[in-house]
């Protein structure tokens, strides 16, 4: 037998030490990051009291999409799972586009969390803190401090996955307790029910504003954390059981917390804060400022400390998951071999960690405000979602023999619904943001071309054919967003609600095209062989260790 490729050999250096509780803490810790500090205010500015529905809609979208990825994660318990599934079902082009979108969406969260911490710190009473944020973006000193936080996130991931798990579980407990305590304290301190109907009613800016809030206010940013357990699948003790439990429970627990926070925020707003309507709300540190306004100084102090801990915990998690994603992209054949190396002593992919740290620095230098990062992350996230529904049904056709610890009978219905939801959220993000992020997706194609175009045409052709639906989907969605209703930033050629009907139908059309385009490519054959060998080795272990009868 030939020696395994370095990247494949290093895959076995991961340690399966994460149980259901640890994985749930990873998911919940990813969802409850900076989103809870700023999401309530940003959603209220866009949608008014109807922001409550935006959180519910966002959770529904995340849950439906997460169900498709739960089956995929249980099938392929591999490091960086989210960047692999499209490769297994459609080959290199569609797989690379999905991986690029997913990686961009996740790696940009890391500087976003550091930015959130520093932005909250700018409200501290110390003179030096006031110079960290100018009201729109971080200043030079703010960027420097955020850079230090980035280094801390990566240092905590440098040594071992067990250190990461212990640190994260402790931080997650704190992250759940503080938001819950904040919601309860604000509700008890002051709740003005008139705020829910004042200034234009429950949905003062219309229902399209509610949908836009789902896409761009940080709601998708927050719920995107459900995928973190899937990216750590190679380190899960029993991935078939623990992954779906961790993914689904983290979304549902977070929904309850976010609804409580949004309700408390809406009711605690003083009348003068709404003098210029919901869009006129403006706080540097929204929840802490409200706590101070109602005399809850102890809560404000707690929030200022948690504003450092919560985003830092999420940044630490994403530093871990993105390094596994880079490992996955390397094993897909689109990065140098060094990024697939896993330290045999610690089980940590250190070269991948360093690459992500460098990229995080770049994002921090270009996008210095939490709001701008939240919008970009959210749209890139939605683009990365569309391969899950397509891949899960395509693989049922291509590889029906592969074990599926999680197999939902309703998946033939769930998958197309998930594709429609993802397409709608992408459209809700509004033109020109949709066009800009789709252009960012195209920016990654030269890397794919460097590795793939040197291959013979006979080898490359099926990958291009299977990935054509993904290219067409991005171009068509950009065109529809441009031509769509003015409520979503378009030119108005597609009026409401016709635009939403068109987007939903296009989502279905591309879903069926994508499922039919899948093919039994070499990556699928390779991973099938690996999984078969792993199962054979696991089943042989008890026999090898059994006592020999006398």
C-alpha distance (Angstrom), angle and dihedral (degrees) to the residues before:
residue distance angle dihedral
X1 . . .
X2 3.78 . .
X3 3.77 120.0 .
X4 3.73 115.8 -95.2
X5 3.75 120.3 -105.4
X6 3.80 112.2 -92.9
X7 3.76 92.5 -111.1
X8 3.77 91.8 50.5
X9 3.77 93.1 46.5
X10 3.77 91.3 50.3
X11 3.78 89.3 53.1
X12 3.79 88.4 73.8
X13 3.81 91.0 58.2
X14 3.80 89.9 76.9
X15 3.82 114.4 103.7
X16 3.80 120.6 -133.7
X17 3.81 96.3 -138.5
X18 3.83 104.0 126.2
X19 3.80 117.8 101.7
X20 3.81 130.1 -170.3
X21 3.81 94.0 -83.7
X22 3.80 93.1 49.7
X23 3.81 91.9 46.7
X24 3.80 91.9 47.2
X25 3.80 88.4 50.6
X26 3.81 88.2 51.9
X27 3.81 91.7 51.7
X28 3.79 95.5 42.7
X29 3.78 91.6 42.7
X30 3.80 89.3 54.0
X31 3.80 93.8 48.6
X32 3.80 95.4 46.0
X33 3.78 100.5 57.0
X34 3.77 128.5 106.3
X35 3.80 89.6 -29.7
X36 3.78 92.8 81.2
X37 3.80 91.8 50.4
X38 3.81 96.2 53.1
X39 3.81 107.2 9.4
X40 3.81 96.8 82.7
X41 3.81 93.1 54.3
X42 3.80 95.5 41.5
X43 3.81 92.7 48.4
X44 3.82 91.3 47.3
X45 3.81 91.3 51.1
X46 3.79 90.1 55.5
X47 3.80 102.7 35.8
X48 3.81 107.8 15.0
X49 3.82 114.8 -146.3
X50 3.81 88.8 -16.5
X51 3.80 85.4 76.4
X52 3.81 83.7 92.7
X53 3.80 88.8 68.0
X54 3.80 90.6 46.0
X55 3.82 90.0 62.2
X56 3.82 90.7 49.2
X57 3.81 92.4 48.1
X58 3.80 90.4 47.2
X59 3.80 91.4 51.4
X60 3.81 91.3 48.4
X61 3.80 91.3 51.5
X62 3.81 92.0 46.6
X63 3.80 92.7 46.7
X64 3.80 95.2 50.5
X65 3.79 91.8 47.3
X66 3.81 91.4 43.4
X67 3.81 90.4 56.5
X68 3.80 90.1 61.1
X69 3.79 91.9 48.7
X70 3.80 92.3 46.3
X71 3.80 90.3 63.8
X72 3.79 90.7 46.6
X73 3.80 92.0 47.1
X74 3.79 92.2 51.4
X75 3.81 90.3 49.3
X76 3.79 95.6 48.4
X77 3.83 111.6 30.7
X78 3.79 92.2 -174.7
X79 3.80 132.3 141.7
X80 3.81 110.9 -95.2
X81 3.79 90.2 14.3
X82 3.80 95.2 171.9
X83 3.82 92.2 65.2
X84 3.82 94.0 48.7
X85 3.80 108.1 53.7
X86 3.82 96.7 75.7
X87 3.80 89.7 49.2
X88 3.80 91.3 53.6
X89 3.81 93.9 50.6
X90 3.82 104.1 34.0
X91 3.78 109.4 15.6
X92 3.76 131.6 -122.7
X93 3.84 106.1 -31.1
X94 3.80 100.7 49.5
X95 3.79 90.1 33.6
X96 3.78 92.3 53.1
X97 3.82 94.4 47.1
X98 3.80 90.7 50.5
X99 3.80 91.7 46.3
X100 3.81 92.6 47.6
X101 3.82 92.5 49.9
X102 3.77 91.8 46.6
X103 3.78 94.2 47.3
X104 3.82 93.1 47.3
X105 3.80 89.5 49.7
X106 3.80 93.5 51.1
X107 3.79 103.9 36.0
X108 3.82 90.9 51.8
X109 3.80 89.8 56.6
X110 3.81 90.2 67.6
X111 3.83 96.3 66.2
X112 3.80 87.4 38.3
X113 3.78 90.7 61.3
X114 3.80 91.9 47.6
X115 3.80 89.2 48.8
X116 3.81 90.9 51.9
X117 3.80 92.2 52.8
X118 3.79 93.2 50.2
X119 3.81 92.4 44.0
X120 3.81 90.5 56.6
X121 3.80 90.7 44.6
X122 3.82 88.9 58.9
X123 3.82 88.0 73.6
X124 3.80 92.9 59.8
X125 3.78 115.2 116.8
X126 3.80 93.3 -116.7
X127 3.77 115.4 106.4
X128 3.79 94.8 -131.8
X129 3.81 91.0 54.9
X130 3.81 93.5 60.3
X131 3.78 90.1 64.8
X132 3.81 94.6 58.7
X133 3.82 96.1 80.9
X134 3.81 130.0 28.9
X135 3.80 97.6 -160.5
X136 3.81 95.7 -90.0
X137 3.78 107.8 39.1
X138 3.79 143.2 1.3
X139 3.79 117.5 -80.5
X140 3.80 123.5 -133.8
X141 3.80 91.8 -86.4
X142 3.80 89.5 46.7
X143 3.79 91.7 53.5
X144 3.81 90.1 48.3
X145 3.80 91.8 52.9
X146 3.81 91.8 45.4
X147 3.81 88.2 51.8
X148 3.80 89.9 56.2
X149 3.80 89.1 52.6
X150 3.81 90.2 52.0
X151 3.79 90.1 55.3
X152 3.82 90.4 50.3
X153 3.83 91.3 52.4
X154 3.78 91.2 53.9
X155 3.81 96.0 42.2
X156 3.81 89.8 57.1
X157 3.82 87.8 55.9
X158 3.80 95.9 44.8
X159 3.79 100.3 80.4
X160 3.82 112.3 43.3
X161 3.79 143.4 -27.1
X162 3.82 89.6 -122.2
X163 3.81 91.2 59.3
X164 3.80 88.6 48.6
X165 3.82 92.3 49.5
X166 3.81 94.7 48.8
X167 3.80 92.9 46.1
X168 3.79 93.2 45.8
X169 3.81 96.1 48.1
X170 3.81 90.9 53.2
X171 3.80 92.1 47.2
X172 3.81 92.2 46.9
X173 3.81 91.9 55.5
X174 3.80 88.4 54.0
X175 3.82 90.8 45.3
X176 3.80 91.8 54.7
X177 3.80 96.0 43.9
X178 3.81 97.2 49.1
X179 3.84 98.1 50.9
X180 3.80 90.2 45.4
X181 3.80 91.0 49.0
X182 3.82 90.4 46.2
X183 3.79 93.4 53.0
X184 3.79 92.0 47.5
X185 3.81 94.8 46.5
X186 3.82 94.2 48.8
X187 3.80 92.2 46.4
X188 3.81 90.5 52.5
X189 3.81 94.7 42.4
X190 3.79 96.9 52.3
X191 3.78 135.5 -16.3
X192 3.79 118.9 172.5
X193 3.80 107.6 -170.4
X194 3.81 89.8 -168.6
X195 3.80 88.0 72.8
X196 3.80 88.2 70.4
X197 3.79 92.6 64.2
X198 3.82 104.2 21.4
X199 3.80 126.0 100.4
X200 3.79 98.5 32.1
X201 3.79 102.5 -20.5
X202 3.78 132.2 -89.8
X203 3.82 94.0 -38.9
X204 3.82 102.9 28.0
X205 3.81 95.7 168.9
X206 3.79 97.2 41.4
X207 3.77 131.8 -105.1
X208 3.79 94.0 -71.7
X209 3.82 86.8 65.9
X210 3.81 88.8 55.6
X211 3.79 90.5 54.1
X212 3.80 92.2 46.1
X213 3.81 88.6 51.0
X214 3.80 88.7 56.6
X215 3.79 90.7 53.5
X216 3.81 103.8 39.3
X217 3.81 113.6 15.0
X218 3.79 95.4 79.6
X219 3.81 97.7 -89.1
X220 3.80 94.8 111.6
X221 3.82 86.7 39.3
X222 3.79 89.0 58.4
X223 3.80 100.7 42.8
X224 3.79 91.0 45.9
X225 3.79 85.6 81.9
X226 3.81 89.7 82.0
X227 3.80 89.4 85.0
X228 3.82 95.9 60.9
X229 3.84 94.1 86.6
X230 3.82 88.8 51.3
X231 3.80 91.3 55.2
X232 3.82 89.2 53.2
X233 3.81 92.6 49.4
X234 3.82 92.7 118.9
X235 3.81 88.4 62.7
X236 3.81 96.9 47.3
X237 3.81 116.9 112.0
X238 3.82 95.1 -144.5
X239 3.81 105.6 9.1
X240 3.80 95.2 177.1
X241 3.80 91.9 62.0
X242 3.77 105.0 24.6
X243 3.82 101.3 45.6
X244 3.82 99.3 61.1
X245 3.81 91.6 41.4
X246 3.80 91.5 51.1
X247 3.81 94.8 45.5
X248 3.80 97.9 47.4
X249 3.80 97.8 38.8
X250 3.81 92.7 49.3
X251 3.82 91.2 54.9
X252 3.81 94.2 47.6
X253 3.81 95.3 45.8
X254 3.80 90.5 47.8
X255 3.82 91.5 49.9
X256 3.80 91.4 57.7
X257 3.80 91.8 48.5
X258 3.81 94.3 46.6
X259 3.80 93.0 48.1
X260 3.80 90.3 51.5
X261 3.81 91.3 49.4
X262 3.80 93.8 46.9
X263 3.80 91.4 49.1
X264 3.80 91.6 48.9
X265 3.81 91.9 47.8
X266 3.80 93.5 50.3
X267 3.79 93.4 48.2
X268 3.80 96.0 43.5
X269 3.80 96.6 54.6
X270 3.83 110.1 114.8
X271 3.80 117.4 -130.9
X272 3.80 94.2 -109.1
X273 3.81 90.2 57.9
X274 3.81 87.9 64.1
X275 3.80 95.3 46.2
X276 3.81 90.3 112.0
X277 3.79 95.8 35.7
X278 3.77 130.0 -101.5
X279 3.79 93.9 -55.1
X280 3.80 89.0 57.0
X281 3.80 95.1 64.7
X282 3.78 109.8 121.1
X283 3.80 127.0 174.4
X284 3.78 131.2 154.4
X285 3.81 91.1 -152.5
X286 3.83 104.4 16.5
X287 3.80 104.0 -169.3
X288 3.80 95.3 34.0
X289 3.81 90.9 49.7
X290 3.81 90.6 52.2
X291 3.80 91.1 47.9
X292 3.80 89.5 53.8
X293 3.81 91.7 46.7
X294 3.81 91.0 58.4
X295 3.80 96.0 43.1
X296 3.80 97.0 -102.1
X297 3.79 95.1 134.9
X298 3.80 92.4 154.5
X299 3.80 89.1 56.6
X300 3.80 91.8 47.9
X301 3.81 89.9 54.1
X302 3.79 90.3 48.1
X303 3.80 90.5 49.7
X304 3.78 92.8 49.9
X305 3.79 89.5 54.1
X306 3.79 93.4 44.0
X307 3.79 90.1 48.4
X308 3.78 83.9 68.7
X309 3.81 96.8 41.2
X310 3.84 102.8 43.0
X311 3.81 98.4 50.4
X312 3.80 90.2 39.8
X313 3.79 90.5 54.3
X314 3.79 90.8 51.0
X315 3.79 92.0 45.0
X316 3.79 89.2 52.5
X317 3.82 91.3 51.2
X318 3.78 93.2 49.2
X319 3.79 90.8 47.7
X320 3.81 85.8 58.8
X321 3.80 97.3 43.9
X322 3.81 96.5 44.4
X323 3.79 91.0 53.4
X324 3.81 88.6 56.1
X325 3.80 88.9 47.6
X326 3.80 91.3 54.4
X327 3.80 87.9 50.1
X328 3.81 88.3 52.8
X329 3.81 92.9 49.1
X330 3.80 89.3 50.6
X331 3.79 91.3 51.7
X332 3.81 87.5 50.4
X333 3.81 85.5 61.3
X334 3.80 101.0 -109.5
X335 3.80 103.7 107.9
X336 3.83 134.8 46.7
X337 3.80 117.2 -81.3
X338 3.80 93.4 -109.5
X339 3.81 90.9 72.3
X340 3.79 90.5 60.7
X341 3.79 94.1 58.2
X342 3.80 117.8 114.3
X343 3.79 119.5 -163.9
X344 3.84 105.1 -113.9
X345 3.81 94.0 -147.0
X346 3.81 100.0 48.8
X347 3.81 102.3 22.3
X348 3.82 89.8 -128.7
X349 3.86 124.6 133.2
X350 3.79 93.9 -133.3
X351 3.84 100.7 175.7
X352 3.81 89.0 53.1
X353 3.81 89.3 50.3
X354 3.80 90.9 54.9
X355 3.81 92.7 48.8
X356 3.79 91.5 52.5
X357 3.79 91.6 47.7
X358 3.81 89.3 55.9
X359 3.83 92.1 48.8
X360 3.80 90.7 47.1
X361 3.80 89.1 55.4
X362 3.82 89.6 52.7
X363 3.81 93.1 51.4
X364 3.79 90.6 47.5
X365 3.80 91.2 52.3
X366 3.82 93.5 50.2
X367 3.82 102.8 35.2
X368 3.79 109.7 39.9
X369 3.81 99.7 166.7
X370 3.81 128.8 75.2
X371 3.80 92.8 -136.1
X372 3.80 96.0 55.9
X373 3.79 91.8 47.3
X374 3.81 91.8 47.1
X375 3.80 92.1 55.9
X376 3.80 94.8 48.5
X377 3.80 93.8 44.7
X378 3.80 91.8 49.2
X379 3.81 95.9 53.0
X380 3.81 93.9 43.0
X381 3.79 87.9 49.8
X382 3.79 92.9 55.0
X383 3.81 91.5 49.9
X384 3.79 89.4 53.2
X385 3.80 90.8 51.4
X386 3.80 97.4 63.0
X387 3.80 95.1 75.4
X388 3.81 94.0 59.0
X389 3.82 98.0 67.8
X390 3.80 90.8 42.4
X391 3.81 95.5 45.7
X392 3.80 96.4 47.3
X393 3.81 93.6 56.8
X394 3.80 94.1 37.6
X395 3.80 90.3 55.3
X396 3.80 91.4 50.5
X397 3.79 85.5 62.4
X398 3.80 97.7 39.0
X399 3.81 100.6 39.9
X400 3.81 110.0 20.1
X401 3.81 90.1 153.0
X402 3.81 95.1 63.3
X403 3.82 112.8 105.3
X404 3.80 113.3 -106.5
X405 3.82 111.3 -166.4
X406 3.81 86.0 -176.6
X407 3.80 112.2 46.0
X408 3.78 119.3 156.4
X409 3.80 118.0 -160.7
X410 3.78 89.6 -148.6
X411 3.82 93.7 56.6
X412 3.84 93.2 106.5
X413 3.81 85.7 63.5
X414 3.81 98.6 34.0
X415 3.82 94.7 52.7
X416 3.83 98.7 57.3
X417 3.81 90.3 41.7
X418 3.80 88.9 53.0
X419 3.81 89.9 51.1
X420 3.80 91.1 51.4
X421 3.81 91.5 48.0
X422 3.79 91.6 50.0
X423 3.81 92.0 49.1
X424 3.79 92.2 49.5
X425 3.80 93.2 50.0
X426 3.81 89.6 49.8
X427 3.82 89.4 53.2
X428 3.81 92.6 44.8
X429 3.81 89.3 60.0
X430 3.85 87.1 77.8
X431 3.75 133.6 -131.9
X432 3.05 130.2 -54.9
X433 3.83 92.7 27.0
X434 3.80 91.0 59.8
X435 3.79 90.8 52.3
X436 3.81 93.3 47.5
X437 3.79 94.0 51.8
X438 3.80 92.7 44.5
X439 3.82 86.6 53.0
X440 3.81 87.4 51.8
X441 3.81 87.8 55.1
X442 3.81 89.7 54.3
X443 3.81 89.5 51.3
X444 3.79 89.3 71.8
X445 3.80 95.3 56.8
X446 3.84 95.6 87.7
X447 3.82 88.5 65.9
X448 3.80 89.8 52.9
X449 3.80 90.6 46.3
X450 3.82 91.8 51.7
X451 3.79 91.5 59.2
X452 3.80 101.3 32.4
X453 3.82 110.1 35.5
X454 3.80 92.4 64.8
X455 3.81 88.9 65.2
X456 3.83 120.9 96.8
X457 3.81 114.8 -87.9
X458 3.81 91.8 -116.9
X459 3.81 89.1 58.5
X460 3.80 95.8 42.3
X461 3.82 99.3 43.7
X462 3.84 99.2 75.8
X463 3.82 90.7 48.7
X464 3.81 90.6 53.6
X465 3.78 92.4 46.2
X466 3.81 92.9 49.0
X467 3.81 92.3 46.8
X468 3.80 97.7 46.0
X469 3.81 92.0 93.0
X470 3.81 90.8 59.2
X471 3.82 93.7 51.2
X472 3.80 90.9 46.2
X473 3.81 91.5 47.2
X474 3.80 93.2 55.5
X475 3.82 93.0 46.5
X476 3.80 94.1 46.5
X477 3.81 93.5 46.3
X478 3.80 89.7 50.9
X479 3.80 89.6 50.5
X480 3.80 93.6 48.1
X481 3.80 91.0 47.8
X482 3.82 89.7 52.4
X483 3.81 93.0 47.0
X484 3.80 95.4 38.9
X485 3.77 130.6 107.3
X486 3.78 120.1 -57.4
X487 3.81 88.8 -118.7
X488 3.80 86.5 72.7
X489 3.80 96.6 40.5
X490 3.82 96.5 -94.2
X491 3.79 132.1 130.1
X492 3.79 93.2 -99.2
X493 3.80 98.9 -113.4
X494 3.81 89.0 125.4
X495 3.82 108.0 48.1
X496 3.80 125.2 -156.7
X497 3.01 128.7 -55.9
X498 3.81 93.1 10.2
X499 3.79 89.7 68.0
X500 3.81 92.6 60.2
X501 3.81 91.3 48.2
X502 3.80 90.6 51.1
X503 3.81 92.1 49.1
X504 3.82 91.8 49.2
X505 3.81 92.3 49.4
X506 3.79 91.4 47.0
X507 3.79 89.5 50.9
X508 3.80 90.0 54.8
X509 3.80 93.0 45.5
X510 3.79 93.3 51.9
X511 3.80 90.6 43.8
X512 3.81 92.1 59.2
X513 3.80 91.9 41.5
X514 3.79 89.9 51.3
X515 3.81 94.5 48.5
X516 3.80 91.5 50.1
X517 3.82 92.3 46.5
X518 3.80 94.4 61.0
X519 3.79 117.9 110.4
X520 3.79 139.6 -175.1
X521 3.80 94.7 -97.9
X522 3.84 127.8 178.4
X523 3.82 93.2 -99.1
X524 3.80 90.7 58.8
X525 3.80 91.4 47.3
X526 3.80 91.0 49.6
X527 3.80 96.1 48.8
X528 3.81 90.7 45.3
X529 3.80 89.8 54.8
X530 3.81 91.3 46.9
X531 3.80 93.3 50.5
X532 3.81 91.5 46.7
X533 3.81 90.5 51.8
X534 3.81 91.9 47.3
X535 3.81 92.2 51.1
X536 3.79 90.7 48.2
X537 3.81 90.9 50.9
X538 3.81 92.0 48.5
X539 3.80 93.2 49.3
X540 3.81 90.3 49.2
X541 3.80 95.2 53.7
X542 3.85 97.9 80.1
X543 3.80 90.6 47.8
X544 3.77 92.5 51.7
X545 3.78 92.2 49.7
X546 3.81 96.7 44.3
X547 3.79 119.8 114.4
X548 3.79 116.2 -105.5
X549 3.82 110.4 -122.8
X550 3.80 116.4 -119.5
